[in-house]
Amino acid sequence: MIHTDIPVKNPIKWNTDKPYLYTLTTALIIDGKTTQSHHQKIGFRQVEVKGNQVFVNGMPIKLRGVNRHSVHPLTGRAISDDLELKDAELFKQANCNYIRTSHYPPSERFLAIADSLGLFVENESSLTWIQHHASPIWKLWNYKDEKFYPYMLAANIEKMQAGKNHASVIIWSLGNESYWSPLWDKVYREAKKLDPTRPISFHDQCWGGFNNGGNKVDIANYHYPGINGPKATDTMKRPTLFGEYAHLSTYNRRELITDPGVRASYGPSLVKMYDSMYVHKGNLGGAIWSGIDDTFHLPDGNIVGYGPWGPIDAWRRPKPEYWGMKKAYAPVVVKNVLRPAIKNGKLVLEIENRHDFISLSDVDINAKVDGVPVRLTSSIKPHGEGLLHVPVKDGTKEVYISFKDPSGNVVNEELIVLKPTEEKVSEGKLALSFTENEMAYFVTQGDVNYTINKITGVISGATNKGIKVLEQGPVFSVVAMNSEDGGKPNVAGETYQNNIYPIKNYPSYTIFANAIKVDQTNDAIIFTIKTTYTNGDGNITYTFFANGNTQVGYEVKTTLEKPYQYGMLFQLPNTFDELSWKRKGEFTVYAAEDIARNNGTAKLNAKWLPAVEEFGKPAAKQWKDDANEMGSNDFRSTKQQILQTQLSNGSEGIVIKSNGKQASRSWLQDEKIQLLIADYWNNGSEPFYGSPFTDGRTNIKGKMLKGSVNFRLQ
């Protein structure tokens, strides 16, 4: 074979921010005639490892990525060219710049798309779990046996020969989560001979005792670090890649189908994690596990797989984690959104440019000052920081700003509120009185009538103009953590199955009220009640105000231990099937289809399913509109940090007022609408993703829990 070097002077270099490609034409000429020609797209770029960093074209890079399986519910691992493109576009639009092809090489079609769109690719061999507990066969086989070497070598060499001409491929991965051995060392040396221009990775653990065989490849790996992991990478002599991290909630299956809001809590934790990864230069970046739900709808009606662990589902619909990932991976960050400064008639924004290759002069920056468009410019360099000035007036209420990359993708947007709108509070005074008989108290508050059971101290019902609004409550309630995966016998977590159903939750069972004290003033009627539950005791206070508002406070000590949520639970007739909310979200701008959006409405639309999901098709155009017997994903998901929550039947309703420090969750159960106003909540029971996702978990046994809920029936 004859090798010919073709000199190219000052080529335009390929990178993920500006993926410039040339067309290379080769021809076979015999006797002056072209008998065959070939056209292919190529990019010029250089990859180097210097110390504990990776450089492309002389620039240090940060990988913002996902692990991608080729998967579709109806075709399995064989997917169409259209889906190859769809996947790349979805991840690129979510600010990813890197795909790890777990755990086999991608199609050449996908690599061509990655070249064109600008995605780094870690091209992995189809070798996984050699001498790893997830593959029990290695209890029988000897992982050092030379008979395996030809297969290990072939899996790597064939992959490299197929993908070597693609600019997007910047890392060769020898294999996944295996234990290092002399066989792997031999494969590594042969791979370096074949291609010395790209670094090589191997996915084991580069610190700690688990799965750490002491490999010496170019890039170190660590899977599933906690929040302290990024800092640890700076102690490594090689670049350290988090080949799998920030595992989406998957194995707490019953919790997930009960409350899809668990998924919405993923984003803020990921922002904290990636912010730390970005700061520590020894951290090359990482790939979220995983990219796409791994579910298969078999011809016999079974639905199997590892489960819903992707920011997009298997039908390619974005899920709540998708929007959190896009925010965490934003290559332009406004650092002082919550502490805006105005100086000399200009809003001063602190900007961080996390692009690897382009300055903000290549980014389209647009603002709207109280709705009036303003075009802005900046020249902050890659991985640089600086200030951006937006002209404002003394009366300016809010400034919206967006950043659009050269491909036309809006990479980040923020809404900076300078003067919050104050809500008008009605101070009208209603007729307020109470009566009683042997069994109950009856409170009249304008057109609203409450009944309080004397034995239990519980509000046993309420009407508004004779229409039933409350069936019961609010009553103190604890929702326990639940990590159930369905219990199917499995290896390595393959437990996805049909017969798994949501979890019902009930208020703490009230045995009796020990004492009830009633006080009345000009403005309120106050009930103070000592209550005994089957799992604790406490004090409950009802305050019915003459302005139509009601407050219920609690002090409860319980024998229960690990809560997912606790607070006060209302029960309403099932006709109250429309939810609306306002909340103080962690982000200032949300997608319209995100269940975590700051303002929204959702319909119950409950439907019974014979399986965990619809068979053979996506249930709705948008993931938020999928539903089960408890309601739609949107309706039944926890809304954190609420300012207001309302349930309505079209005319009557209940309105909860809060201060941004409570969460609400509504669902259909036992033919009644349940509404939980939680004073405590966490991110759920997923075991793989550690801190910061696990922050806030607590044990409440024996502790005095305090809280209150403010509401109005109308």
Steps between C-alpha positions, in 0.01 A plus 500: 500500500634841401440792739506849356500816710304787348608838640213735592591855592302674776185286485185613673495279807208283604359538849169450676409868499575543129515153339656599169536210256683472170404264220783263409471349155711198410510335161644186346647597162611236249657609172384853559138400558315521831355157566382565854467803728403553861388810691519527876475775760808554712599739775839623611559492873769392746449320832769511769533398863703747704528425869151437635319679216396421143553762231337520159665740257701633792191582710412320826162329475219408734275211400130554563341175400283196527537128456305397193348164421359437156147408599140514390206326670384324184828433314737435789864589435444547127392858438434704188720771353232750593530402867880523484456862392218566747714381792796717406278804451320453831824472696663787316195717574536405867854648501679166484832503318593135564355154450641183653386212280418260780582215464574430135614700198246731335385476142703687242186702434502627857868591478438696181220687677724571799763637259241727342323627814806531720499225762805341656475121501661247729485189283469192718571136423231238554671364811350540843504362855804274458569392859216708642217396733240616248608209277501192727644271228847620605462293814542209261745647247855624554519863387877467442467201267687573172220339298297820548772727360420459126138599560595798716752618241264452205220694672733798529687487170188453286331792673802722445529412133134583447504834682848640452409751228245684713602827661238456771676194644751637749524207746518124451351306792642150543194378692255555780522434875752220479797408715844583363724207407805420286257424215363854510854637510587313180185631329586854609851479352372369167233769485759772560711365216200512266402854599744709705301819427210436737501432875364171631271447797404197705193504722591371843549705818813711533482528878366290785494124538206409277581397140836677512757288323754778458482556125747738334305615195493865393175602672392392847138420578272507798135397499234649729691753708333719757540876530856456633606308189586800280746634758668159525580507127749780554719254693527273195793517257276408206177664383211339686174432324176425683401239242169450681362744753179665625300179446137589433243359740420154365489227758253671738236403244187519714602840633550628146164390364331639810667841489671602175614812684797293617632552149459877515725516807791360297592826325603724792722224642663452161574873479689479830688192385603631160595841643751316717620288206557814295710669768749215551731486201600137556139400435464444126122498539255216493218304346166479679356154538317468280390676183184315394250277681591135452161335452384241249141420404511134404257342251348286778383811687776509759694821566853431619840666531703693754243773515436872481850633560526759222440877480302405190269202492529222245247677276733806500282723715690730740442422867548735798867400531561616143428861592712473815787359293471785250525750786793327667691471173434858389823634342406856599413561865360812667647477849309776678142430390376509860706806598471741209693827520410828330770759442477822300172403340616154399431152632840341559507126437792275595557263207701180473578372152540123528541441127822319418574674170298816437477839664165663563553708188379186319190477721176681422400682820151644520317670785148623557467785748135497607430340163704746290772320296865598558796354308817446704859403421792362696852376430555280806749231400450121529510392866506868591291728720382856461216747534205566274312831525129528421350852484202533738282777646403581856162336450622187320327195643675211326768413249496185288828397337590213268818363343497326163802307368621500137277201419191697604445312826388705800754378754372696799236752596422687818229728634637756747223653708592846626162600647268213595132551435310533825176309525198682630360347818127508561419617852122457489336379821266202495245377752684264736335275761488147638252263659532150642317184594612180672698376199637803319577869473357696207689808380339752265739726308292701254364248247736228625397249767742264677429195714754398767465154652518524880639150545792530259538876473513465121316724253263240358361714219441848363254656254493824306148623420384146567750339261735244657859628480682305770445134578751511786797684636754628498647218712868447581657246262839337445597352163772242554808454281447206264783342301298207360608399149232238444685202636555309175796256517780668307867556435631857513165668558303373199169511686272696272164327479130541452357416841607797708250755625488836679516533877196617692557741785267584786497760777620393842212311656345709778385292795351783706526861611600526865375854543345772285514865599307767309573875509323773303614856426361770271712370215536125554380177656786285633485127582792355697500120501720235659501202264610137533591302186582132456863604442540810714331795664497876479311827496282630218375858474218618269467874449199614297541867406219744427670594169429151365845347557570197715824387658571154638816456705654185645757380749536124469744246641493172307649152526547490121859521375605591144260729316489595136254777589291614794239768550123542490275291276162616366241276336264653242225362275634353176337780300782734610709389208676818388826603664669837468808628676757774540837421647842647562704256296872437515525628142351823369385359164349157429380327185124507450488117508707466820299382802728721713401827327439793731139555392259258346174312490447126469199274465456176694423282196548182703492168315550143609784313330541122487878552505752754622467694172306500176590208274632555149471878482565821690195582708501873422685751287677637808634295790326723755162388365555126550269374774419211728224435753626785722492760224726651237871540560445875518205486741642249747859626516631690800531873442777628723535844659143604438359850533147391413324175414137470395266209432175578323191327365438788260310719745593414860852442619764498770790746488819440698718802574863442590841666525712293263605261778236232448418247230164377372402166350156394373373163381189283467467222754193305615284724280609812687750770409784508751690826552816490710660826612845390610727686739774247429599311186811351345610364163385141545663163559721442194814318632750569219518880504667611824550855625378760421191304388475327838537823700214565738403143580418475869365281779200653678443236768441669836546852362242775542382592150343841451320665213182663377287544192307809393201456271174645379190326370329692222 
